[in-house]
Amino acid sequence: MYENNDLRDVKQLGMFASIASLSYIFWIVGGMELIERVAYYGVKASAGLYTQAPVSEGGLGITLTQYGIIGSIWAITQTFVPVFSGGTADRMGYKETIALSTVIKIL
């Protein structure tokens, strides 16, 4: 079936030509991801200061231990939710999983 196909027959582009061949959608999505990462790490860097600041100064007034527990619960949740939602999508289908996730988020 693929006897006559060989990777040597594919024209190899140079690095700059490969980058230039990417569509504008790639750059839009990449830019959005970059902005999201900058926002995430910006919040992550300052969250400890905000949580420790006294309530009178506009902070949450919690201890480092409490902040660590909250952060650990968040990290565990972020780790395991994709595993279970991926399994759900495999069994139910991705559209049904998106609908279910939307309903759960609304509730």
PyMOL CGO cylinders between C-alpha atoms (Angstrom):
from pymol import cmd
from pymol.cgo import CYLINDER

trace = [
    CYLINDER, 0.00, 0.00, 0.00, 2.71, 2.47, 0.97, 0.3, 1, 1, 1, 1, 1, 1,
    CYLINDER, 2.71, 2.47, 0.97, 5.53, 0.83, -0.95, 0.3, 1, 1, 1, 1, 1, 1,
    CYLINDER, 5.53, 0.83, -0.95, 6.31, 3.80, -3.18, 0.3, 1, 1, 1, 1, 1, 1,
    CYLINDER, 6.31, 3.80, -3.18, 6.04, 6.40, -0.41, 0.3, 1, 1, 1, 1, 1, 1,
    CYLINDER, 6.04, 6.40, -0.41, 9.30, 7.40, 1.18, 0.3, 1, 1, 1, 1, 1, 1,
    CYLINDER, 9.30, 7.40, 1.18, 10.11, 10.29, 3.48, 0.3, 1, 1, 1, 1, 1, 1,
    CYLINDER, 10.11, 10.29, 3.48, 13.07, 11.09, 1.25, 0.3, 1, 1, 1, 1, 1, 1,
    CYLINDER, 13.07, 11.09, 1.25, 10.56, 12.11, -1.42, 0.3, 1, 1, 1, 1, 1, 1,
    CYLINDER, 10.56, 12.11, -1.42, 9.09, 14.84, 0.79, 0.3, 1, 1, 1, 1, 1, 1,
    CYLINDER, 9.09, 14.84, 0.79, 10.60, 18.27, 0.21, 0.3, 1, 1, 1, 1, 1, 1,
    CYLINDER, 10.60, 18.27, 0.21, 12.37, 19.33, 3.38, 0.3, 1, 1, 1, 1, 1, 1,
    CYLINDER, 12.37, 19.33, 3.38, 11.99, 23.00, 4.29, 0.3, 1, 1, 1, 1, 1, 1,
    CYLINDER, 11.99, 23.00, 4.29, 14.59, 24.96, 6.18, 0.3, 1, 1, 1, 1, 1, 1,
    CYLINDER, 14.59, 24.96, 6.18, 13.88, 26.30, 9.65, 0.3, 1, 1, 1, 1, 1, 1,
    CYLINDER, 13.88, 26.30, 9.65, 12.77, 29.79, 8.56, 0.3, 1, 1, 1, 1, 1, 1,
    CYLINDER, 12.77, 29.79, 8.56, 10.70, 28.44, 5.67, 0.3, 1, 1, 1, 1, 1, 1,
    CYLINDER, 10.70, 28.44, 5.67, 9.00, 26.03, 8.06, 0.3, 1, 1, 1, 1, 1, 1,
    CYLINDER, 9.00, 26.03, 8.06, 8.16, 28.84, 10.46, 0.3, 1, 1, 1, 1, 1, 1,
    CYLINDER, 8.16, 28.84, 10.46, 6.93, 31.06, 7.63, 0.3, 1, 1, 1, 1, 1, 1,
    CYLINDER, 6.93, 31.06, 7.63, 4.65, 28.27, 6.39, 0.3, 1, 1, 1, 1, 1, 1,
    CYLINDER, 4.65, 28.27, 6.39, 2.61, 28.25, 9.60, 0.3, 1, 1, 1, 1, 1, 1,
    CYLINDER, 2.61, 28.25, 9.60, -0.86, 29.78, 9.28, 0.3, 1, 1, 1, 1, 1, 1,
    CYLINDER, -0.86, 29.78, 9.28, -2.10, 32.83, 11.15, 0.3, 1, 1, 1, 1, 1, 1,
    CYLINDER, -2.10, 32.83, 11.15, -4.30, 30.58, 13.32, 0.3, 1, 1, 1, 1, 1, 1,
    CYLINDER, -4.30, 30.58, 13.32, -1.13, 29.00, 14.73, 0.3, 1, 1, 1, 1, 1, 1,
    CYLINDER, -1.13, 29.00, 14.73, 0.18, 32.43, 15.72, 0.3, 1, 1, 1, 1, 1, 1,
    CYLINDER, 0.18, 32.43, 15.72, -3.14, 33.54, 17.22, 0.3, 1, 1, 1, 1, 1, 1,
    CYLINDER, -3.14, 33.54, 17.22, -3.45, 30.38, 19.31, 0.3, 1, 1, 1, 1, 1, 1,
    CYLINDER, -3.45, 30.38, 19.31, 0.23, 30.55, 20.28, 0.3, 1, 1, 1, 1, 1, 1,
    CYLINDER, 0.23, 30.55, 20.28, -0.14, 34.20, 21.31, 0.3, 1, 1, 1, 1, 1, 1,
    CYLINDER, -0.14, 34.20, 21.31, -3.21, 33.41, 23.39, 0.3, 1, 1, 1, 1, 1, 1,
    CYLINDER, -3.21, 33.41, 23.39, -1.35, 30.58, 25.11, 0.3, 1, 1, 1, 1, 1, 1,
    CYLINDER, -1.35, 30.58, 25.11, 1.60, 32.88, 25.79, 0.3, 1, 1, 1, 1, 1, 1,
    CYLINDER, 1.60, 32.88, 25.79, -0.66, 35.52, 27.36, 0.3, 1, 1, 1, 1, 1, 1,
    CYLINDER, -0.66, 35.52, 27.36, -2.40, 32.84, 29.45, 0.3, 1, 1, 1, 1, 1, 1,
    CYLINDER, -2.40, 32.84, 29.45, 0.95, 31.52, 30.73, 0.3, 1, 1, 1, 1, 1, 1,
    CYLINDER, 0.95, 31.52, 30.73, 2.19, 35.02, 31.60, 0.3, 1, 1, 1, 1, 1, 1,
    CYLINDER, 2.19, 35.02, 31.60, -1.04, 35.68, 33.52, 0.3, 1, 1, 1, 1, 1, 1,
    CYLINDER, -1.04, 35.68, 33.52, -0.85, 32.32, 35.31, 0.3, 1, 1, 1, 1, 1, 1,
    CYLINDER, -0.85, 32.32, 35.31, 2.74, 32.72, 36.46, 0.3, 1, 1, 1, 1, 1, 1,
    CYLINDER, 2.74, 32.72, 36.46, 2.14, 36.37, 37.38, 0.3, 1, 1, 1, 1, 1, 1,
    CYLINDER, 2.14, 36.37, 37.38, -0.74, 35.39, 39.66, 0.3, 1, 1, 1, 1, 1, 1,
    CYLINDER, -0.74, 35.39, 39.66, 1.18, 32.37, 40.99, 0.3, 1, 1, 1, 1, 1, 1,
    CYLINDER, 1.18, 32.37, 40.99, 4.15, 34.58, 41.89, 0.3, 1, 1, 1, 1, 1, 1,
    CYLINDER, 4.15, 34.58, 41.89, 2.09, 37.14, 43.82, 0.3, 1, 1, 1, 1, 1, 1,
    CYLINDER, 2.09, 37.14, 43.82, -0.56, 34.82, 45.32, 0.3, 1, 1, 1, 1, 1, 1,
    CYLINDER, -0.56, 34.82, 45.32, 1.57, 34.02, 48.36, 0.3, 1, 1, 1, 1, 1, 1,
    CYLINDER, 1.57, 34.02, 48.36, 1.92, 37.70, 49.25, 0.3, 1, 1, 1, 1, 1, 1,
    CYLINDER, 1.92, 37.70, 49.25, -1.81, 38.32, 48.79, 0.3, 1, 1, 1, 1, 1, 1,
    CYLINDER, -1.81, 38.32, 48.79, -2.85, 35.36, 50.91, 0.3, 1, 1, 1, 1, 1, 1,
    CYLINDER, -2.85, 35.36, 50.91, -0.49, 36.21, 53.78, 0.3, 1, 1, 1, 1, 1, 1,
    CYLINDER, -0.49, 36.21, 53.78, -1.36, 39.90, 53.90, 0.3, 1, 1, 1, 1, 1, 1,
    CYLINDER, -1.36, 39.90, 53.90, -3.69, 40.83, 56.76, 0.3, 1, 1, 1, 1, 1, 1,
    CYLINDER, -3.69, 40.83, 56.76, -7.36, 41.40, 55.97, 0.3, 1, 1, 1, 1, 1, 1,
    CYLINDER, -7.36, 41.40, 55.97, -6.95, 45.03, 57.04, 0.3, 1, 1, 1, 1, 1, 1,
    CYLINDER, -6.95, 45.03, 57.04, -4.50, 45.48, 54.14, 0.3, 1, 1, 1, 1, 1, 1,
    CYLINDER, -4.50, 45.48, 54.14, -6.76, 43.75, 51.61, 0.3, 1, 1, 1, 1, 1, 1,
    CYLINDER, -6.76, 43.75, 51.61, -5.25, 40.28, 51.88, 0.3, 1, 1, 1, 1, 1, 1,
    CYLINDER, -5.25, 40.28, 51.88, -6.76, 36.97, 52.92, 0.3, 1, 1, 1, 1, 1, 1,
    CYLINDER, -6.76, 36.97, 52.92, -4.91, 36.75, 56.22, 0.3, 1, 1, 1, 1, 1, 1,
    CYLINDER, -4.91, 36.75, 56.22, -4.16, 33.01, 56.05, 0.3, 1, 1, 1, 1, 1, 1,
    CYLINDER, -4.16, 33.01, 56.05, -0.98, 31.26, 57.13, 0.3, 1, 1, 1, 1, 1, 1,
    CYLINDER, -0.98, 31.26, 57.13, 1.62, 29.68, 54.88, 0.3, 1, 1, 1, 1, 1, 1,
    CYLINDER, 1.62, 29.68, 54.88, 0.44, 26.25, 56.01, 0.3, 1, 1, 1, 1, 1, 1,
    CYLINDER, 0.44, 26.25, 56.01, -3.14, 26.99, 54.95, 0.3, 1, 1, 1, 1, 1, 1,
    CYLINDER, -3.14, 26.99, 54.95, -1.88, 28.39, 51.65, 0.3, 1, 1, 1, 1, 1, 1,
    CYLINDER, -1.88, 28.39, 51.65, 0.18, 25.24, 51.12, 0.3, 1, 1, 1, 1, 1, 1,
    CYLINDER, 0.18, 25.24, 51.12, -2.84, 23.02, 51.76, 0.3, 1, 1, 1, 1, 1, 1,
    CYLINDER, -2.84, 23.02, 51.76, -4.96, 25.02, 49.31, 0.3, 1, 1, 1, 1, 1, 1,
    CYLINDER, -4.96, 25.02, 49.31, -2.16, 24.89, 46.73, 0.3, 1, 1, 1, 1, 1, 1,
    CYLINDER, -2.16, 24.89, 46.73, -1.75, 21.13, 47.20, 0.3, 1, 1, 1, 1, 1, 1,
    CYLINDER, -1.75, 21.13, 47.20, -5.46, 20.48, 46.76, 0.3, 1, 1, 1, 1, 1, 1,
    CYLINDER, -5.46, 20.48, 46.76, -5.42, 22.62, 43.63, 0.3, 1, 1, 1, 1, 1, 1,
    CYLINDER, -5.42, 22.62, 43.63, -2.37, 20.79, 42.21, 0.3, 1, 1, 1, 1, 1, 1,
    CYLINDER, -2.37, 20.79, 42.21, -3.87, 17.35, 42.88, 0.3, 1, 1, 1, 1, 1, 1,
    CYLINDER, -3.87, 17.35, 42.88, -7.14, 18.43, 41.28, 0.3, 1, 1, 1, 1, 1, 1,
    CYLINDER, -7.14, 18.43, 41.28, -5.34, 19.84, 38.23, 0.3, 1, 1, 1, 1, 1, 1,
    CYLINDER, -5.34, 19.84, 38.23, -3.44, 16.56, 37.90, 0.3, 1, 1, 1, 1, 1, 1,
    CYLINDER, -3.44, 16.56, 37.90, -6.33, 14.11, 38.13, 0.3, 1, 1, 1, 1, 1, 1,
    CYLINDER, -6.33, 14.11, 38.13, -9.25, 15.94, 36.48, 0.3, 1, 1, 1, 1, 1, 1,
    CYLINDER, -9.25, 15.94, 36.48, -7.76, 15.53, 32.97, 0.3, 1, 1, 1, 1, 1, 1,
    CYLINDER, -7.76, 15.53, 32.97, -7.30, 11.80, 33.55, 0.3, 1, 1, 1, 1, 1, 1,
    CYLINDER, -7.30, 11.80, 33.55, -10.94, 11.26, 34.51, 0.3, 1, 1, 1, 1, 1, 1,
    CYLINDER, -10.94, 11.26, 34.51, -12.34, 13.67, 31.95, 0.3, 1, 1, 1, 1, 1, 1,
    CYLINDER, -12.34, 13.67, 31.95, -10.25, 12.02, 29.24, 0.3, 1, 1, 1, 1, 1, 1,
    CYLINDER, -10.25, 12.02, 29.24, -11.63, 8.62, 30.22, 0.3, 1, 1, 1, 1, 1, 1,
    CYLINDER, -11.63, 8.62, 30.22, -15.14, 10.05, 30.23, 0.3, 1, 1, 1, 1, 1, 1,
    CYLINDER, -15.14, 10.05, 30.23, -14.60, 11.51, 26.76, 0.3, 1, 1, 1, 1, 1, 1,
    CYLINDER, -14.60, 11.51, 26.76, -13.34, 8.16, 25.49, 0.3, 1, 1, 1, 1, 1, 1,
    CYLINDER, -13.34, 8.16, 25.49, -16.44, 6.38, 26.78, 0.3, 1, 1, 1, 1, 1, 1,
    CYLINDER, -16.44, 6.38, 26.78, -19.17, 8.98, 26.17, 0.3, 1, 1, 1, 1, 1, 1,
    CYLINDER, -19.17, 8.98, 26.17, -17.75, 11.04, 23.33, 0.3, 1, 1, 1, 1, 1, 1,
    CYLINDER, -17.75, 11.04, 23.33, -16.19, 14.47, 23.42, 0.3, 1, 1, 1, 1, 1, 1,
    CYLINDER, -16.19, 14.47, 23.42, -19.38, 16.45, 22.73, 0.3, 1, 1, 1, 1, 1, 1,
    CYLINDER, -19.38, 16.45, 22.73, -21.26, 14.75, 25.55, 0.3, 1, 1, 1, 1, 1, 1,
    CYLINDER, -21.26, 14.75, 25.55, -18.29, 15.31, 27.86, 0.3, 1, 1, 1, 1, 1, 1,
    CYLINDER, -18.29, 15.31, 27.86, -18.21, 19.02, 27.02, 0.3, 1, 1, 1, 1, 1, 1,
    CYLINDER, -18.21, 19.02, 27.02, -21.95, 19.24, 27.70, 0.3, 1, 1, 1, 1, 1, 1,
    CYLINDER, -21.95, 19.24, 27.70, -21.57, 17.39, 31.01, 0.3, 1, 1, 1, 1, 1, 1,
    CYLINDER, -21.57, 17.39, 31.01, -18.64, 19.60, 32.03, 0.3, 1, 1, 1, 1, 1, 1,
    CYLINDER, -18.64, 19.60, 32.03, -20.64, 22.72, 31.22, 0.3, 1, 1, 1, 1, 1, 1,
    CYLINDER, -20.64, 22.72, 31.22, -23.58, 21.54, 33.34, 0.3, 1, 1, 1, 1, 1, 1,
    CYLINDER, -23.58, 21.54, 33.34, -21.26, 20.69, 36.25, 0.3, 1, 1, 1, 1, 1, 1,
    CYLINDER, -21.26, 20.69, 36.25, -19.60, 24.10, 36.01, 0.3, 1, 1, 1, 1, 1, 1,
    CYLINDER, -19.60, 24.10, 36.01, -22.97, 25.88, 35.97, 0.3, 1, 1, 1, 1, 1, 1,
    CYLINDER, -22.97, 25.88, 35.97, -24.09, 24.04, 39.09, 0.3, 1, 1, 1, 1, 1, 1,
]
cmd.load_cgo(trace, "trace")
